[in-house]
Amino acid sequence: MRVTYDISDDEARRARDFYDSMRSNPLVRKRQQRNVDGVRAPADHDQFWEALASALLTTQQRSGPGSAVNRFITSTPFPLGLSDCRAHSPCGALVEDRITAFGGIRRGRTIAGELQSNLTWLDDEGWTSVLPRLSALGASTSAPLEREAAGYLAEHLKGLGPKQARNVLQMLGLTRYETPLDSRIAKWLKEFGFPIHLTAAGLSDPSYYEMVSDGFQALCERAGVLPCLMDAAIFASFDGPAWDEQEVVKW
């Protein structure tokens, strides 16, 4: 059984008009450069680890411009680099200490436990299955290929649900169709007139998430906008002109 979305000409026009109003935003331009125009090189260990840690840090807390989370994940060098975490294995104490010392970031202990478990799994066996999926996305992409990779990450890595698994891949520039459906997207879709009631609890279920994602992708296709770009436009619209070039480095 499958839900079919019938997008009207007016809905497609409204979606396109919205995107056109946001396309010059730094966040949207960065997404265009990285996920659409850029070279789709497969991520290495360090890049994947940084995206994974960044995605976990953005869970259940503010991550927009000026936030502590955004300042943390755009720090140079990255405070939770893979070499440091491996050097302090098990890395939970290091992760929690650095998050706490930075200040303004919640869930430090939870994130530390998730990263410690994930590093153990990756170094024991996970890299041999994760890296080929990233390489496949680097070589070519499609909605089904992106969805399979996101599902695999969500199934095997602690702290990653459907949304944050896609967030990891999006940060790496490897997705165009599968996007993180967060509270901002849900609010925008509701105001746009999306026919399905959206809830945070529902979006934690992979099947429900994919059903909503199908609708979002159908709307974007009719509007002639890649979902990854529409996602950036919606995300940026909630912050007005606050984004600058430095702050969008990960987004």
ABEGO torsion letter per residue (X at the ends): XBBBBBBBAAAAAAAAAAAAAAAABAAAAAAAAAAAABBBBBBBAAAAAAAAAAAAAABGBBABBGBAAAAAAABOBBAABAAAAAAAOBAAAAAAAAAAAAEGBBGAAAAAAAAAAAAAAAAAAAAAAAAAAAAAAAABBBAAAAAAAAAAAAAABBGBBAAAAAAAAAAAGABAABBBBBAAAAAAAAAAGBABBBBAAAAABAAAAAAAAAAAAAAAAAAGBBAAAAAAAAAAAAAEAABBAAAAAAX
